[in-house]
Amino acid sequence: MSAKKQVVVRLDGKGKRENTNKSGHIHVNKKNVSEEIAATEESSHNQIHTFARNYDTSTISSSTAKKQTTFHMFKPIIIAIISALTIGSIMGFVLLKIIVNFDNNLNGTPAVAMPIEGEEKGKDDNQGNASKVDTSHYMLDSMSAFVLQGGVFSSIANAEAESGKFVEQGYAPVIWEKDNQFYLLVTMRRSKEDLQSDINSLKEKGIEVYAKDWQTSEKEVALTKEEYDWVVSFQEQWNLSLESGSLDEETWNALIEQAPKGSTELNSFVTQMEELLTSKENTEIVLLNLWNSLDSVVSTGQ
């Protein structure tokens, strides 16, 4: 048993074999051991130790899954909001562009001069008639007389059909439209008593008629000062002719000559005056037709 056994000493993970003597003591080379220990300590100081941390993988997985689930839940809403904001911005820009262009078009449109009282516009090159730019509102007096009424109808055709029997008796009835009805007026006088002979004559022939106080009310009309003055003169001459029961041809012709030339409506009325005054109708029928025509003109021009 004198053989020496080898003893392995490990320093810092490195094996080192040492010899043992017969007595079992380990013979260690102190110098070598000291150097190795010093080297080991120096190595351990220079080495950066890595610390491992244990994580609960189940907790991490659960938290990640929850975040993903929440994101997927709100993802459509977020996308919808972003889309709505984008579309709204685009539409707002387009509408703003349209409004700006519309305003520019309006501002670029030449202004139309409004009629101002006292100003006059030049004559029209084609028609030679001046436009009415200085019209004002005036009140026309009412007119009245007694008429012989032959009926009231809802259509002009029925009124014309009924007028035939009065034409056969030598009358020239006037169909007057008023309040959407058609009145058949056979003749006219200044008083109810003046109509009595006509009433009796027609009744003897089986034709029913009756006297009626016919009136046109006071009206506000838009006319030039010249037109208004002329219409007033016409009303005065009309009343004088009704009172006298005759037509003063010279006075009426002078009134026609004084008629304003710039009004289309009055020009048409003056033309009718000329035709009626040269007709063979009696005074009352001429005056009744003139009255009806004037009422139509002033009603249209209101």
VOBA-1610 file (N, C-alpha, C; in pm, whole numbers, padded with zeros to 5 digits, always signed):
BEGIN
Met+00085-00121+00000Met+00000+00000+00000Met+00086+00122+00000Ser+00209+00110-00043Ser+00298+00225-00041Ser+00281+00312-00164Ala+00205+00265-00255Ala+00187+00343-00378Ala+00113+00473-00352Lys+00150+00575-00413Lys+00087+00708-00394Lys-00040+00718-00478Lys-00141+00775-00415Lys-00267+00801-00485Lys-00274+00946-00528Gln-00331+00965-00642Gln-00348+01102-00692Gln-00480+01162-00644Val-00473+01284-00597Val-00595+01356-00552Val-00619+01473-00650Val-00740+01483-00689Val-00776+01590-00784Val-00838+01705-00706Val-00780+01822-00716Val-00833+01943-00651Val-00884+02037-00763Arg-01010+02080-00754Arg-01070+02168-00855Arg-01076+02311-00804Leu-01018+02396-00876Leu-01021+02540-00845Leu-01083+02613-00964Asp-01192+02679-00935Asp-01265+02756-01039Asp-01300+02670-01158Gly-01342+02546-01121Gly-01390+02456-01227Gly-01278+02388-01298Lys-01153+02409-01265Lys-01043+02345-01335Lys-00981+02238-01246Gly-00963+02123-01304Gly-00907+02011-01227Gly-00756+02025-01206Lys-00709+01983-01087Lys-00564+01985-01054Lys-00530+01862-00977Arg-00447+01787-01029Arg-00409+01662-00964Arg-00294+01688-00865Glu-00308+01629-00745Glu-00202+01637-00641Glu-00171+01499-00591Asn-00056+01481-00542Asn-00011+01351-00491Asn-00034+01341-00341Thr-00066+01223-00297Thr-00081+01194-00153Thr+00028+01097-00115Asn+00078+01112+00010Asn+00182+01021+00058Asn+00118+00902+00122Lys+00201+00821+00174Lys+00153+00697+00230Lys+00066+00723+00348Ser+00092+00823+00422Ser+00012+00848+00542Ser-00122+00907+00509Gly-00149+00928+00391Gly-00284+00981+00348Gly-00287+01130+00345His-00180+01199+00375His-00186+01347+00368His-00169+01393+00224Ile-00235+01497+00201Ile-00230+01556+00065Ile-00118+01655+00061His-00030+01634-00034His+00080+01728-00051His+00036+01831-00156Val+00026+01949-00106Val-00020+02057-00194Val+00092+02154-00215Asn+00111+02189-00337Asn+00209+02292-00369Asn+00145+02427-00341Lys+00186+02485-00226Lys+00122+02607-00179Lys+00138+02721-00277Lys+00250+02725-00336Lys+00272+02835-00429Lys+00175+02830-00545Asn+00164+02708-00598Asn+00073+02694-00713Asn-00068+02721-00674Val-00102+02671-00552Val-00242+02692-00509Val-00269+02839-00491Ser-00180+02911-00430Ser-00201+03055-00407Ser-00216+03129-00537Glu-00135+03096-00634Glu-00144+03163-00763Glu-00276+03134-00832Glu-00319+03009-00821Glu-00445+02973-00887Glu-00562+03041-00820Ile-00558+03047-00683Ile-00668+03114-00612Ile-00674+03260-00652Ala-00552+03321-00658Ala-00551+03463-00696Ala-00604+03483-00836Ala-00566+03392-00925Ala-00617+03404-01063Ala-00765+03387-01069Thr-00814+03292-00985Thr-00959+03268-00983Thr-01035+03389-00935Glu-00985+03452-00825Glu-01053+03569-00771Glu-01053+03684-00871Glu-00936+03696-00937Glu-00930+03805-01038Glu-01026+03781-01151Ser-01036+03654-01190Ser-01130+03620-01299Ser-01272+03646-01258Ser-01303+03615-01130Ser-01441+03635-01083Ser-01475+03782-01072His-01376+03867-01040His-01404+04011-01034His-01429+04069-01171Asn-01354+04019-01269Asn-01369+04074-01403Asn-01492+04022-01474Gln-01547+03912-01433Gln-01662+03851-01502Gln-01790+03920-01461Ile-01873+03951-01558Ile-02005+04012-01532Ile-02103+03899-01518His-02162+03890-01401His-02255+03782-01373His-02391+03812-01432Thr-02448+03713-01488Thr-02582+03725-01549Thr-02686+03676-01452Phe-02789+03764-01429Phe-02894+03726-01335Phe-03017+03688-01416Ala-03068+03580-01390Ala-03187+03530-01460Ala-03309+03558-01376Arg-03414+03613-01442Arg-03539+03640-01370Arg-03646+03546-01423Asn-03715+03490-01332Asn-03822+03397-01369Asn-03951+03476-01392Tyr-04016+03458-01506Tyr-04143+03526-01539Tyr-04256+03424-01538Asp-04373+03478-01498Asp-04492+03394-01501Asp-04549+03400-01641Thr-04520+03299-01720Thr-04562+03299-01862Thr-04711+03297-01879Ser-04784+03241-01788Ser-04930+03236-01800Ser-04991+03374-01789Thr-04929+03459-01695Thr-04980+03597-01678Thr-04956+03680-01802Ile-04837+03666-01859Ile-04803+03743-01979Ile-04896+03707-02094Ser-04916+03578-02114Ser-05004+03533-02224Ser-05144+03586-02207Ser-05195+03585-02080Ser-05331+03632-02055Ser-05345+03781-02083Ser-05244+03861-02038Ser-05249+04006-02059Ser-05244+04040-02207Thr-05156+03970-02281Thr-05144+03995-02426Thr-05274+03962-02499Ala-05334+03851-02462Ala-05459+03809-02526Ala-05570+03910-02499Lys-05573+03966-02375Lys-05677+04063-02339Lys-05661+04190-02422Lys-05533+04237-02435Lys-05510+04358-02515Lys-05551+04337-02661Gln-05517+04220-02712Gln-05553+04193-02851Gln-05704+04189-02869Thr-05774+04126-02771Thr-05921+04118-02780Thr-05983+04257-02775Thr-05934+04344-02685Thr-05986+04481-02674Thr-05963+04559-02801Phe-05845+04544-02860Phe-05814+04615-02984Phe-05905+04572-03098His-05925+04440-03110His-06012+04389-03216His-06155+04436-03196Met-06197+04455-03070Met-06334+04498-03042Met-06357+04642-03089Phe-06259+04730-03065Phe-06274+04871-03099Phe-06219+04904-03237Lys-06158+04810-03303Lys-06099+04837-03433Lys-06201+04887-03535Pro-06321+04822-03551Pro-06420+04874-03648Pro-06466+05016-03616Ile-06481+05045-03483Ile-06527+05179-03444Ile-06423+05283-03481Ile-06298+05250-03452Ile-06190+05344-03483Ile-06182+05369-03634Ile-06195+05261-03710Ile-06190+05275-03856Ile-06307+05360-03907Ala-06428+05336-03848Ala-06546+05413-03889Ala-06529+05561-03857Ile-06473+05592-03740Ile-06453+05732-03701Ile-06355+05800-03797Ile-06246+05731-03823Ile-06145+05788-03914Ile-06204+05810-04053Ser-06282+05711-04101Ser-06344+05724-04233Ser-06442+05840-04237Ala-06524+05853-04129Ala-06622+05962-04125Ala-06553+06097-04125Leu-06444+06109-04048Leu-06372+06236-04046Leu-06311+06268-04182Thr-06259+06165-04246Thr-06198+06187-04379Thr-06303+06230-04481Ile-06415+06155-04486Ile-06521+06187-04582Ile-06581+06325-04552Gly-06602+06353-04421Gly-06656+06483-04384Gly-06567+06597-04426Ser-06437+06578-04409Ser-06343+06683-04450Ser-06348+06706-04600Ile-06353+06596-04677Ile-06358+06608-04823Ile-06487+06677-04868Met-06601+06633-04810Met-06729+06693-04848Met-06734+06840-04808Gly-06680+06872-04691Gly-06678+07011-04648Gly-06598+07098-04742Phe-06487+07046-04787Phe-06404+07121-04880Phe-06477+07142-05013Val-06545+07035-05061Val-06618+07045-05189Val-06731+07147-05177Leu-06809+07139-05066Leu-06919+07233-05048Leu-06869+07377-05037Leu-06759+07395-04965Leu-06702+07528-04954Leu-06662+07583-05091Lys-06605+07495-05173Lys-06565+07535-05308Lys-06686+07576-05391Ile-06796+07497-05379Ile-06917+07527-05455Ile-06975+07661-05412Ile-06982+07684-05278Ile-07039+07808-05227Ile-06957+07928-05270Val-06826+07914-05264Val-06740+08025-05305Val-06760+08057-05452Asn-06769+07952-05537Asn-06791+07974-05680Asn-06926+08039-05706Phe-07029+07993-05627Phe-07163+08049-05643Phe-07164+08197-05608Asp-07098+08232-05497Asp-07090+08373-05458Asp-07017+08455-05563Asn-06912+08397-05618Asn-06837+08468-05722Asn-06923+08493-05845Asn-07005+08392-05879Asn-07094+08408-05995Asn-07196+08518-05971Leu-07249+08519-05845Leu-07346+08623-05813Leu-07283+08761-05818Asn-07164+08770-05761Asn-07097+08900-05760Asn-07055+08942-05899Gly-07034+08842-05985Gly-06991+08874-06121Gly-07105+08909-06213Thr-07232+08886-06167Thr-07347+08916-06251Thr-07371+09066-06256Pro-07385+09122-06370Pro-07406+09267-06378Pro-07533+09307-06305Ala-07528+09413-06229Ala-07642+09461-06153Ala-07746+09517-06248Val-07874+09488-06214Val-07984+09540-06295Val-08036+09666-06229Ala-08039+09771-06303Ala-08083+09899-06248Ala-08232+09893-06221Met-08273+09926-06097Met-08413+09928-06061Met-08474+10062-06100Pro-08602+10060-06137Pro-08666+10185-06174Pro-08667+10282-06057Ile-08632+10406-06082Ile-08634+10510-05980Ile-08727+10620-06028Glu-08814+10661-05938Glu-08911+10762-05975Glu-08840+10890-06017Gly-08885+10943-06128Gly-08824+11066-06176Gly-08725+11043-06288Glu-08675+10918-06303Glu-08581+10887-06408Glu-08657+10835-06529Glu-08605+10854-06645Glu-08667+10806-06769Glu-08565+10732-06851Lys-08611+10627-06911Lys-08525+10547-06996Lys-08551+10582-07141Gly-08450+10566-07224Gly-08462+10599-07366Gly-08562+10510-07435Lys-08604+10550-07551Lys-08701+10473-07627Lys-08641+10345-07678Asp-08725+10244-07688Asp-08683+10116-07742Asp-08655+10130-07891Asp-08540+10077-07937Asp-08500+10092-08077Asp-08595+10023-08172Asn-08652+09908-08129Asn-08737+09831-08219Asn-08880+09881-08220Gln-08935+09912-08103Gln-09076+09948-08094Gln-09099+10097-08083Gly-08995+10170-08041Gly-09009+10313-08028Gly-09087+10355-07907Asn-09110+10260-07811Asn-09187+10292-07692Asn-09094+10297-07572Ala-09109+10395-07488Ala-09025+10407-07370Ala-09075+10314-07262Ser-08983+10255-07188Ser-09020+10167-07078Ser-09063+10252-06959Lys-09156+10199-06882Lys-09206+10274-06768Lys-09112+10251-06650Val-09034+10354-06621Val-08938+10341-06511Val-08969+10440-06399Asp-09066+10528-06421Asp-09097+10629-06321Asp-09241+10615-06273Thr-09289+10492-06262Thr-09426+10470-06218Thr-09438+10495-06068Ser-09556+10535-06029Ser-09591+10555-05889Ser-09730+10497-05866His-09767+10485-05742His-09899+10432-05709His-09997+10547-05689Tyr-10108+10536-05763Tyr-10213+10638-05756Tyr-10347+10569-05730Met-10441+10648-05677Met-10576+10596-05653Met-10669+10651-05760Leu-10736+10557-05829Leu-10836+10596-05929Leu-10974+10596-05863Asp-11052+10696-05900Asp-11187+10706-05843Asp-11275+10592-05890Ser-11374+10561-05811Ser-11472+10460-05849Ser-11562+10515-05959Met-11628+10423-06030Met-11721+10461-06136Met-11848+10380-06115Ser-11960+10438-06152Ser-12087+10368-06131Ser-12192+10414-06232Ala-12287+10324-06255Ala-12400+10355-06343Ala-12502+10241-06323Phe-12622+10260-06378Phe-12723+10154-06371Phe-12721+10077-06503Val-12720+09944-06489Val-12715+09858-06607Val-12837+09767-06610Leu-12866+09719-06729Leu-12972+09620-06747Leu-12905+09483-06757Gln-12922+09403-06653Gln-12851+09274-06646Gln-12939+09162-06700Gly-12882+09084-06793Gly-12958+08975-06853Gly-12922+08838-06797Gly-12828+08829-06703Gly-12794+08701-06644Gly-12648+08699-06597Val-12620+08597-06514Val-12484+08574-06463Val-12450+08429-06495Phe-12329+08405-06549Phe-12292+08272-06596Phe-12153+08234-06545Ser-12132+08103-06537Ser-12002+08053-06489Ser-11900+08040-06601Ser-11947+08046-06726Ser-11856+08036-06841Ser-11894+08140-06944Ile-11794+08185-07019Ile-11820+08286-07121Ile-11903+08228-07236Ala-11891+08099-07258Ala-11967+08036-07366Ala-12117+08045-07339Asn-12157+08021-07216Asn-12300+08031-07181Asn-12349+08175-07192Ala-12264+08269-07152Ala-12302+08410-07161Ala-12319+08452-07307Glu-12231+08405-07392Glu-12242+08439-07535Glu-12367+08377-07597Ala-12399+08256-07554Ala-12520+08191-07608Ala-12646+08267-07568Glu-12648+08315-07444Glu-12766+08388-07396Glu-12778+08527-07459Ser-12662+08583-07496Ser-12665+08719-07552Ser-12734+08724-07689Gly-12745+08608-07754Gly-12805+08604-07887Gly-12946+08659-07892Lys-13026+08629-07791Lys-13165+08675-07794Lys-13176+08827-07775Phe-13075+08887-07711Phe-13076+09033-07696Phe-13028+09100-07824Val-12939+09034-07895Val-12894+09087-08024Val-13012+09090-08120Glu-13097+08990-08114Glu-13215+08985-08201Glu-13310+09100-08173Gln-13305+09155-08050Gln-13393+09267-08014Gln-13327+09402-08039Gly-13209+09402-08103Gly-13144+09528-08139Gly-13043+09578-08039Tyr-13007+09496-07940Tyr-12909+09539-07840Tyr-12769+09484-07876Ala-12670+09542-07812Ala-12531+09493-07828Ala-12475+09466-07688Pro-12510+09353-07630Pro-12472+09324-07491Pro-12320+09319-07472Val-12279+09347-07351Val-12138+09340-07310Val-12123+09229-07206Ile-12027+09142-07227Ile-11997+09036-07129Ile-11883+09085-07041Trp-11912+09102-06914Trp-11816+09160-06820Trp-11774+09051-06720Glu-11646+09021-06721Glu-11595+08921-06626Glu-11561+08989-06494Lys-11616+08932-06388Lys-11594+08989-06255Lys-11605+08879-06150Asp-11502+08867-06066Asp-11501+08765-05960Asp-11523+08624-06016Asn-11455+08596-06129Asn-11461+08463-06193Asn-11601+08427-06242Gln-11683+08526-06265Gln-11816+08504-06323Gln-11834+08599-06441Phe-11928+08563-06529Phe-11949+08641-06651Phe-12090+08701-06648Tyr-12093+08834-06643Tyr-12220+08906-06633Tyr-12259+08955-06773Leu-12385+08931-06807Leu-12436+08974-06936Leu-12510+09107-06914Leu-12447+09218-06958Leu-12502+09352-06940Leu-12558+09400-07075Val-12688+09426-07077Val-12757+09453-07203Val-12738+09598-07246Thr-12756+09692-07153Thr-12738+09833-07183Thr-12712+09907-07052Met-12698+10042-07061Met-12663+10121-06943Met-12731+10257-06951Arg-12770+10308-06831Arg-12827+10442-06821Arg-12774+10507-06692Arg-12801+10639-06680Arg-12752+10710-06563Arg-12836+10685-06439Ser-12961+10638-06457Ser-13047+10611-06342Ser-13132+10487-06369Lys-13189+10434-06261Lys-13273+10315-06272Lys-13400+10345-06350Glu-13455+10463-06331Glu-13577+10501-06400Glu-13556+10507-06552Asp-13437+10544-06593Asp-13410+10553-06737Asp-13410+10416-06803Leu-13399+10309-06725Leu-13397+10173-06779Leu-13536+10110-06784Gln-13636+10176-06725Gln-13766+10111-06710Gln-13832+10080-06844Ser-13816+10167-06941Ser-13879+10143-07071Ser-13820+10019-07138Asp-13689+10000-07125Asp-13625+09880-07182Asp-13671+09753-07110Ile-13687+09765-06978Ile-13733+09648-06900Ile-13872+09607-06946Asn-13962+09703-06960Asn-14099+09672-07000Asn-14104+09612-07140Ser-14022+09667-07232Ser-14022+09619-07370Ser-13975+09473-07378Leu-13873+09439-07304Leu-13819+09303-07307Leu-13912+09205-07236Lys-13976+09247-07129Lys-14068+09158-07059Lys-14188+09121-07146Glu-14233+09216-07228Glu-14344+09188-07318Glu-14310+09077-07417Lys-14179+09060-07442Lys-14132+08958-07535Lys-14084+08831-07463Gly-14114+08828-07333Gly-14081+08709-07255Gly-13936+08700-07211Ile-13865+08809-07210Ile-13723+08810-07171Ile-13710+08879-07035Glu-13660+08804-06940Glu-13646+08857-06805Glu-13513+08931-06790Val-13523+09056-06742Val-13406+09137-06712Val-13437+09219-06587Tyr-13333+09276-06528Tyr-13358+09365-06414Tyr-13246+09468-06405Ala-13280+09584-06350Ala-13186+09695-06337Ala-13096+09672-06216Lys-12972+09710-06230Lys-12875+09688-06122Lys-12778+09805-06117Asp-12745+09847-05995Asp-12644+09952-05975Asp-12505+09887-05989Trp-12440+09916-06100Trp-12310+09853-06130Trp-12197+09949-06093Gln-12098+09898-06020Gln-11990+09985-05973Gln-11854+09917-05989Thr-11757+10000-06012Thr-11618+09956-05999Thr-11557+10039-05887Ser-11495+09972-05793Ser-11447+10040-05673Ser-11320+10120-05700Glu-11286+10202-05604Glu-11162+10279-05611Glu-11044+10182-05614Lys-10946+10210-05700Lys-10834+10117-05718Lys-10702+10189-05711Glu-10603+10117-05653Glu-10466+10167-05654Glu-10394+10107-05774Val-10336+10194-05855Val-10271+10148-05978Val-10131+10206-05988Ala-10045+10134-06060Ala-09908+10180-06084Ala-09901+10243-06222Leu-09889+10375-06227Leu-09886+10449-06353Leu-09782+10560-06345Thr-09744+10608-06461Thr-09663+10730-06461Thr-09757+10848-06434Lys-09697+10960-06401Lys-09779+11078-06373Lys-09859+11118-06497Glu-09799+11108-06613Glu-09868+11143-06737Glu-09985+11048-06763Glu-09963+10919-06741Glu-10070+10821-06761Glu-10184+10843-06663Tyr-10149+10870-06538Tyr-10253+10891-06438Tyr-10339+11013-06472Asp-10275+11122-06510Asp-10351+11242-06545Asp-10444+11216-06663Trp-10398+11137-06759Trp-10481+11109-06876Trp-10602+11022-06839Val-10581+10922-06753Val-10692+10836-06711Val-10795+10917-06633Val-10749+11009-06549Val-10842+11095-06475Val-10925+11179-06573Ser-10861+11231-06677Ser-10934+11308-06780Ser-11036+11220-06850Phe-10999+11094-06876Phe-11094+11002-06939Phe-11216+10981-06849Gln-11195+10958-06720Gln-11308+10937-06629Gln-11401+11058-06626Glu-11343+11176-06625Glu-11425+11299-06624Glu-11509+11310-06751Gln-11447+11284-06867Gln-11520+11292-06992Gln-11626+11183-07001Trp-11596+11066-06948Trp-11694+10956-06948Trp-11818+10993-06867Asn-11798+11051-06748Asn-11911+11093-06664Asn-11995+11202-06732Leu-11928+11293-06799Leu-12001+11399-06869Leu-12087+11341-06982Ser-12032+11244-07056Ser-12107+11182-07165Ser-12225+11102-07113Leu-12204+11032-06998Leu-12314+10955-06939Leu-12425+11050-06893Glu-12388+11160-06836Glu-12487+11257-06787Glu-12566+11319-06902Ser-12496+11352-07008Ser-12563+11417-07121Ser-12630+11318-07215Gly-12587+11193-07212Gly-12644+11094-07300Gly-12595+11105-07443Ser-12482+11174-07464Ser-12428+11192-07599Ser-12275+11195-07593Leu-12216+11176-07711Leu-12070+11177-07723Leu-12025+11300-07800Asp-11945+11382-07735Asp-11888+11498-07802Asp-11766+11450-07880Glu-11784+11436-08010Glu-11679+11376-08093Glu-11550+11454-08087Glu-11558+11587-08090Glu-11437+11669-08087Glu-11358+11649-07958Thr-11429+11646-07846Thr-11362+11631-07716Thr-11298+11494-07703Trp-11368+11392-07750Trp-11313+11257-07739Trp-11192+11239-07832Asn-11196+11297-07949Asn-11080+11287-08039Asn-10958+11359-07981Ala-10984+11471-07914Ala-10873+11543-07850Ala-10813+11459-07737Leu-10899+11387-07666Leu-10851+11300-07557Leu-10765+11187-07614Ile-10805+11136-07728Ile-10725+11030-07791Ile-10588+11083-07832Glu-10584+11204-07884Glu-10456+11264-07926Glu-10362+11287-07807Gln-10418+11311-07692Gln-10337+11340-07573Gln-10291+11214-07499Ala-10332+11099-07546Ala-10298+10974-07477Ala-10148+10951-07475Pro-10091+10906-07362Pro-09946+10876-07354Pro-09909+10766-07453Lys-09791+10778-07512Lys-09749+10683-07614Lys-09661+10570-07558Gly-09620+10581-07433Gly-09521+10484-07381Gly-09579+10361-07316Ser-09709+10353-07301Ser-09770+10242-07230Ser-09836+10145-07328Thr-09792+10017-07323Thr-09852+09916-07412Thr-09999+09897-07380Glu-10032+09891-07249Glu-10171+09869-07208Glu-10261+09985-07253Leu-10214+10105-07229Leu-10295+10221-07268Leu-10304+10237-07419Asn-10199+10199-07488Asn-10205+10204-07635Asn-10316+10116-07689Ser-10329+09996-07631Ser-10436+09905-07673Ser-10573+09963-07639Phe-10582+10024-07524Phe-10709+10085-07482Phe-10747+10201-07574Val-10651+10283-07611Val-10677+10396-07699Val-10724+10347-07837Thr-10666+10238-07882Thr-10709+10181-08010Thr-10855+10138-08004Gln-10896+10077-07892Gln-11036+10039-07875Gln-11127+10162-07872Met-11079+10268-07810Met-11157+10393-07806Met-11186+10443-07947Glu-11081+10443-08029Glu-11098+10492-08166Glu-11201+10408-08242Glu-11194+10276-08224Glu-11287+10187-08294Glu-11431+10208-08247Leu-11449+10222-08114Leu-11584+10238-08059Leu-11645+10373-08096Leu-11562+10478-08096Leu-11615+10611-08125Leu-11653+10628-08271Thr-11594+10544-08356Thr-11630+10550-08499Thr-11736+10447-08536Ser-11779+10367-08439Ser-11882+10267-08466Ser-12021+10332-08471Lys-12118+10251-08507Lys-12254+10302-08518Lys-12336+10272-08393Glu-12270+10228-08285Glu-12341+10195-08163Glu-12388+10321-08092Asn-12494+10306-08011Asn-12544+10420-07936Asn-12450+10457-07821Thr-12474+10572-07763Thr-12384+10628-07661Thr-12365+10535-07543Glu-12476+10477-07493Glu-12469+10393-07374Glu-12382+10269-07397Ile-12394+10207-07514Ile-12316+10087-07542Ile-12167+10122-07557Val-12138+10236-07620Val-11998+10279-07634Val-11937+10304-07496Leu-12011+10375-07412Leu-11961+10406-07278Leu-11944+10280-07193Leu-12038+10186-07208Leu-12029+10061-07131Leu-11906+09981-07173Asn-11880+09975-07304Asn-11762+09903-07353Asn-11631+09972-07309Leu-11628+10105-07314Leu-11509+10178-07269Leu-11484+10156-07120Trp-11588+10154-07043Trp-11576+10132-06900Trp-11518+09993-06871Asn-11572+09894-06942Asn-11523+09756-06925Asn-11375+09744-06964Ser-11338+09808-07074Ser-11199+09802-07119Ser-11104+09869-07021Leu-11144+09985-06968Leu-11058+10055-06872Leu-11039+09971-06746Asp-11146+09909-06700Asp-11135+09826-06579Asp-11038+09710-06600Ser-11040+09653-06721Ser-10946+09544-06750Ser-10802+09593-06751Val-10780+09713-06805Val-10644+09768-06814Val-10589+09797-06675Val-10664+09867-06593Val-10614+09904-06460Val-10603+09783-06368Ser-10688+09682-06389Ser-10677+09560-06308Ser-10551+09482-06341Thr-10515+09481-06471Thr-10393+09411-06514Thr-10268+09484-06468Gly-10273+09615-06466Gly-10156+09693-06432Gly-10133+09715-06285Gln-10215+09653-06197Gln-10199+09674-06052Gln-10072+09608-06003
//
